[in-house]
Amino acid sequence: MIDLTGAAWRKSTRSGAQGNCVEVADNLQGVVAVRDSKDKQGPTLAFSPTAWVAFVTSTKVGS
């Protein structure tokens, strides 16, 4: 289990106006965490910083 103590969550700039929001915490060492903003106590996805950069880069290319 990943320790998310100290995570600074922020809403994605791509989150929809309808409440379809994703929050990202990228201030933790060695991990980028992602969660649904409507379910803050729910599951969290964790990515390595390298994998997160690759994901964000690929989504920008596709937009």
C-alpha distance (Angstrom), angle and dihedral (degrees) to the residues before:
residue distance angle dihedral
M1 . . .
I2 3.78 . .
D3 3.80 119.3 .
L4 3.81 107.8 -125.7
T5 3.80 94.5 179.8
G6 3.78 107.5 137.3
A7 3.80 94.5 19.8
A8 3.80 110.9 157.9
W9 3.80 103.2 -148.7
R10 3.80 121.3 -157.2
K11 3.79 131.3 176.6
S12 3.75 117.3 -109.7
T13 3.79 114.3 -107.9
R14 3.81 86.1 -132.2
S15 3.80 94.1 59.1
G16 3.78 114.1 124.9
A17 3.79 126.5 -112.0
Q18 3.81 89.1 -124.7
G19 3.80 91.8 72.6
N20 3.80 95.5 -94.1
C21 3.78 92.8 137.3
V22 3.75 135.4 163.2
E23 3.79 122.9 -162.5
V24 3.78 123.8 -153.6
A25 3.80 130.5 -161.8
D26 3.78 109.8 -163.8
N27 3.80 99.1 159.6
L28 3.81 95.9 86.8
Q29 3.78 121.6 100.5
G30 3.79 113.1 -104.8
V31 3.81 97.7 -5.5
V32 3.80 141.5 72.0
A33 3.80 113.2 -155.8
V34 3.81 126.1 -156.0
R35 3.82 129.0 -169.5
D36 3.80 142.8 164.5
S37 3.81 108.0 -95.5
K38 3.82 91.0 -143.9
D39 3.82 91.3 57.7
K40 3.79 105.7 41.9
Q41 3.81 92.5 165.1
G42 3.80 92.7 46.4
P43 3.78 130.3 93.2
T44 3.78 122.2 -44.7
L45 3.79 127.7 -153.0
A46 3.79 117.2 -141.0
F47 3.79 126.4 -155.9
S48 3.77 133.9 179.5
P49 3.81 110.7 -111.2
T50 3.82 89.3 -112.0
A51 3.81 92.7 52.5
W52 3.82 90.9 46.5
V53 3.82 92.7 52.5
A54 3.81 89.6 48.8
F55 3.81 91.1 50.0
V56 3.81 94.6 48.0
T57 3.80 91.9 45.1
S58 3.81 92.4 50.5
T59 3.80 92.6 48.9
K60 3.80 91.6 50.5
V61 3.80 90.3 52.0
G62 3.81 89.8 51.7
S63 3.82 96.0 49.8
